[in-house]
Structure formats: C-alpha cells, structure tokens
Amino acid sequence: MHQEPSGEWIVAYTTIDNPELYFQTKLYTGNGGTLAVTLDGSENMQPDWVWLKNRSSSYFHGLYDSVRGTGTSKSLYSNTADTEGTNSANQNLTSFDSDGFSLGATSGTNAINTNSENHVAWNWKAGTSFSNDASSTGVGTIDSTGSISTTAGFGIISYTGNGSAGASIAHGLGVVPDVLLVKGRSIGDSWTMYHKAIASDPETDMIKLDEDVVPIDSNVFWNDTAPTSSVFTVDGAGGETKVNGSGKTYIAYCFKSIKGFSKFGGYKGNGNADGTFVYTGFKPAWVMVRNISNNARNWTIIDNKRNPFNPEDEWLYPNASDSTFDASSFPTDFVSNGFKIKNTGSYFNTSGENYIYWAFAESPFVNSKGVPNNAR
C-alpha cells in the first residue's frame, strides 16, 4: 500500500506476477565466435527485442527485434542516427531462441561478442503477430505489421512512410501508449521519442534517444495529435523524415504502463542526497532516466543484474558508446515499490529540474494474490 501526495492510499495490483515472462536482463561473456546466450530467469522466454552492449569497451549499442528479423544488416544503434546495419561490427545476432538468442562471429571486432569481454543483454517479449491493412479496416492511414503483447503493454510495429502530415498507424495495443520510440531503418536520422511525462501536452514535444539534448517543442513529428487506443499519428510534411519520410521504412517500439510490471513517468529532482523517491508499484529490475531540463545530460540505464545488491552504481548511456561508468559516488537504491535516489548529481536529482524515466519490474509490490514482495 502506498499513500499518494493527495492522501489517497493505493494498493498495487498486477496481472503479471512474474515479470520474467516478459522482461529479463542477462550478463554474458563474449567468445569472439558463435555463441548461444541462454537467459537465466525463472521462466524460459523467447525475446522479441534484444538490446546488447559491451560493458568492457567503448562500442555501439546493438538493438535487434524479431519483426525486422536477423541477418547481416538488421542492427540498429541507440547511440547513433545510422541507418539499419551500417556498423558491421554489430551485425551478428543470428536467431531469437526459445530461451534466449544466438550470436555469430564477424570478420572484424565483434562489438557484442568480443572474446573474454563482459556484455549485457536487455530482453523484452511481445510475441503475438499483428497486421493492419488500413484501407480494409479503416484504422489508420498507413499499413502496419508487427509483434505485440497486450498483457505486457509492448508492441513492435513496422511501417513505410508516406510523407504526409497527419498520417496514422495502428499499434495494436488496445490502450493509449505512454511511450513511442521510432527509428528510420532506411534513413540516417535520429531516434524520435514521444513520452507522456515530457509535458502537459506531450504530443507537441519530441526527445531524441541518440543525443544529449532537451526535448524539442514542435507540432511536427506527432502532428500535434495525441496517440489513441488504436493509432499514433506522425507528420512528414515539409520534408520531415524522422517519423514519416515518403517511401522510407520505420520501426516503432510502443509501450503502455502496466501496473506492477512497467512504468513510464516523470519526477522533479530535489537536490537532496537522501532525497527523491520515485514510486513505481514494483521492485525495479531496469530503469532508464533522462534529465529533460538540461542539455548535455546522458540517458542513463541501471539494472539489477549488473548490481544485484544496492546501491545501483554501474551506469551505461544509451546515447553514447562508452563502456561502464563507475557511479559509486552517485548511488541509487532499488526498493520494493520504486527507486530511491541517494545523490545530488544532475543525471538523476538536481533540485528543481525535471526527469523522465522508463522502468520494468523484478517483482510487483503486491502480486495478484495480495502478497507483498520483499525489499532488497
């Protein structure tokens, strides 16, 4: 049970008692050759989105999904605006397996399977095929295909742009998404994010995943139109290609907060070393945070596998190729119902500055049977 600032008491309840059915983090050591990586959670999970990073060295993040498929040109990189597959060092995820994924070797340095170096894999499951013929269904104006999970509030949607303003794309979640992350596959342009907590009218704002800049306030990108339970809207007028260039291919990762499993929100820093607590309704397994008040601040990811005990003080930056940053001077704790920031650093807790976050659960604060979890 949690008391909101309004005084209302909230009892967390979830339809996902075991988050490892839909999200798992895996640490592995590269071998420089072929490698089958088996997830070690309590549940076998065949991932549909795999995000890989070499922790030991400065290499690109490699992002793969089952909708785009495997092969020698299916990599996307969260830290660059590159088109799909332009960095050959990352082009080596060969299959999505029933309990993990497999990697191949490359002729050069193998960024996500470097021999004897430490790596991390963040894995999400969608799993249900989705397709929408817009002209037949009357839903949206651009055809879309993909893989979705309405239970986990996650969808991977592929579409081809038409270059027009106000084009709309079916996402299949059946609820209004909280986050949209769009990347052009065939065009070298930035990762474009809609996040409900950016502003009171987030449909006029966009933030880039691959850069350390504050949100852009513009009617372009989302056509000044909030997503609905069936579609999200994009603007390609005036030559804008980040989300809807004519004839260009795109992939969109769509998320909705699911009580006890995921949360996409915002908070204001208080500058107190024993300060800001962010309530999520679950013990986090993975958190990504961004200061949206200040330029030159990285996106930052922490998780419960690189640091199995508090504090969480190993950082990786999605917008940079850097190896692990030792953040022992900037601790954050994962607790039974959220995360507690115990530093005054600008990446997490500058007084009066605004932050947005993504979070996924290790375990719900209270499961569907009313049983609470334990603090770390």
Secondary structure by P-SEA (a helix, b strand, c coil): cccccccbbbbbbcccccccccbbbbbbbbcccbbbbbbcccccccccbbbbbbccccccbbbbccccccccccccccccccccccccccccccccccccbbbbbcccccccccccccbbbbbbbbcbbbbbcccccccccccbbbbbbccccbbbbbbbbccccbbbbbccccccccbbbbbbccccccbbbbbcccccccccbbbbccccccccccccccccccccccbbbbbccccccccccccccbbbbbbbbccccbbbbbbbbccccccbbbbccccccbbbbbbccccccccccccccccccccccbbbbccccccccccccbbbbbcccbbbbcccccccccccbbbbbbbbbccccccccccccccc
